[in-house]
Amino acid sequence: METSQQGDPVLRAGPLEVRLGDRTVLADQRPLPLTVREFQILAALVNRAERVVSREELYAAVWHGEMRDHDRSVDVYVSRLRSKLERALPHWAYIRTHIGFGYCFSPRPSTGEW
């Protein structure tokens, strides 16, 4: 992870740039509009890159509480975030689903295999 001129953390993954300090995301150097929750989920995943993160851990990081049984909030927001990333950067895949375990931020050029 790099740092900006202001010393804030910046992640670059292919054409995606996540500026954690100023809460902005750039796709091919263009702003990618995300909701607060979408950004929080992306930041939580980026901070745990290449690691499978459980739905419960994501919920605690974003909503600051314990996830209730049958709550699908994390899945809904990850789906929306993934759709926005895929529309903005169609030749890249960023979030991998590990069924029954959680999600992993693992940027790769898209091969259609995920």
C-alpha positions in Angstrom: 0.0 0.0 0.0 1.3 3.4 -0.9 0.7 6.8 0.8 -0.6 10.0 -0.6 1.3 13.3 -0.4 -0.7 13.9 2.8 0.5 10.6 4.2 -2.9 8.9 3.8 -3.0 5.2 2.7 -3.6 4.7 -1.0 -4.1 1.3 -2.6 -3.5 0.8 -6.3 -4.8 -2.4 -7.9 -4.5 -2.3 -11.7 -6.6 0.7 -12.8 -8.3 1.0 -9.4 -7.1 3.5 -6.8 -8.6 3.5 -3.3 -7.7 6.6 -1.3 -8.6 5.7 2.2 -7.8 9.1 3.8 -10.2 11.1 1.7 -12.6 8.3 1.1 -12.5 8.4 -2.7 -12.1 5.7 -5.3 -10.8 6.2 -8.8 -11.4 3.8 -11.7 -9.1 4.6 -14.7 -8.4 7.9 -13.0 -12.1 8.8 -13.0 -14.1 9.1 -9.7 -16.2 6.1 -8.9 -19.3 7.1 -6.9 -19.9 4.8 -4.0 -22.3 5.0 -1.1 -20.9 5.3 2.4 -21.6 1.7 3.1 -20.1 0.5 -0.2 -16.9 2.5 0.5 -16.7 1.1 4.0 -17.0 -2.4 2.7 -14.4 -1.8 0.1 -12.1 -0.2 2.7 -12.6 -3.2 5.0 -11.7 -5.6 2.3 -8.8 -3.6 1.0 -7.3 -3.5 4.5 -7.5 -7.3 4.6 -6.4 -7.8 1.0 -5.8 -11.4 -0.1 -7.5 -12.7 3.0 -11.0 -14.3 3.2 -13.1 -12.0 5.4 -16.3 -13.4 6.9 -19.6 -11.7 6.5 -19.7 -11.3 10.3 -16.3 -9.6 10.3 -17.4 -7.2 7.5 -20.6 -6.5 9.3 -18.8 -5.6 12.5 -16.3 -3.4 10.7 -19.0 -1.5 8.8 -22.1 -1.5 11.0 -20.2 -1.7 14.3 -22.4 -4.4 15.8 -23.2 -8.0 15.7 -24.9 -9.4 12.6 -28.4 -10.9 13.2 -29.3 -14.3 11.9 -30.4 -14.3 8.2 -29.2 -10.7 7.7 -28.2 -10.3 4.1 -26.9 -6.7 4.3 -23.3 -7.6 3.6 -24.2 -9.7 0.6 -26.4 -6.9 -0.8 -23.7 -4.3 -0.5 -20.9 -6.5 -1.8 -23.1 -7.3 -4.8 -23.7 -3.6 -5.5 -20.0 -2.8 -5.0 -19.0 -5.6 -7.3 -21.4 -4.4 -10.0 -20.1 -0.9 -9.8 -16.5 -2.1 -10.1 -17.3 -4.4 -13.0 -19.1 -1.6 -14.9 -16.3 0.8 -14.3 -13.5 -1.7 -15.0 -14.9 -4.6 -17.0 -11.5 -6.3 -17.6 -10.8 -6.6 -13.9 -12.2 -8.7 -11.0 -11.6 -7.4 -7.5 -13.9 -9.3 -5.0 -13.9 -13.0 -4.9 -16.7 -14.9 -3.1 -15.7 -17.9 -1.0 -19.1 -19.6 -0.5 -19.8 -20.4 3.1 -16.7 -18.4 4.3 -16.9 -14.8 3.1 -15.2 -12.4 0.6 -11.7 -11.7 -0.5 -10.3 -8.6 -2.1 -7.9 -10.2 -4.7 -7.5 -7.9 -7.7 -6.8 -9.7 -11.0 -7.3 -9.1 -14.7 -10.7 -10.7 -15.5 -10.5 -14.1 -17.1 -14.2 -15.0 -16.5 -13.1 -17.9 -14.2 -14.5 -16.5 -11.0 
